[in-house]
Amino acid sequence: MKAFVATTGVAFGLLFLAHIARIFAEGAHLLTEPVFLATTVGSASICVWAIVILKQRK
């Protein structure tokens, strides 16, 4: 279970970083798109949640 949580956290962390890179590449107008904003916040939330779970299990 620990490996699954770590892998999921890394995957969603990379997705979040890709969204940040896309904002820098294409401009801040992406922040007005609700789906883009929701997936960015969602992926960051899941990444943080995975970190919290991993720290609790130690």
C-alpha positions in Angstrom: 0.0 0.0 0.0 2.9 2.4 0.8 4.3 2.0 -2.7 0.9 2.7 -4.3 0.5 5.9 -2.3 4.0 7.0 -3.1 3.6 6.3 -6.8 0.2 8.1 -6.9 1.7 11.1 -5.0 4.5 11.4 -7.5 2.3 11.0 -10.5 -0.1 13.8 -9.3 2.8 15.9 -8.3 4.2 15.7 -11.8 0.8 16.5 -13.2 0.7 19.6 -11.0 4.2 20.6 -12.2 3.2 20.2 -15.8 0.2 22.5 -15.2 2.5 25.1 -13.7 4.9 24.8 -16.6 1.9 25.2 -19.0 0.9 28.4 -17.3 4.4 29.8 -17.8 4.5 28.7 -21.4 1.0 29.8 -22.5 0.2 32.6 -20.1 -2.1 33.3 -17.2 -5.3 33.2 -19.3 -5.4 29.4 -18.4 -6.4 30.4 -14.9 -9.8 31.5 -16.2 -10.6 28.0 -17.5 -12.6 26.2 -14.8 -11.5 22.7 -15.9 -7.8 23.5 -16.0 -8.0 25.2 -12.6 -10.0 22.3 -11.0 -7.5 19.7 -12.3 -4.6 21.8 -11.1 -5.9 22.2 -7.6 -7.1 18.6 -7.5 -3.8 17.2 -8.5 -1.9 19.4 -6.0 -4.4 18.3 -3.3 -3.9 14.6 -4.0 -0.2 15.0 -4.0 -0.2 16.7 -0.6 -2.7 14.1 0.7 -0.3 11.3 -0.3 2.6 13.1 1.5 0.5 13.4 4.6 -0.5 9.7 4.5 3.1 8.6 4.0 4.3 10.7 7.0 1.6 9.2 9.2 2.6 5.7 8.3 6.2 6.0 9.5 
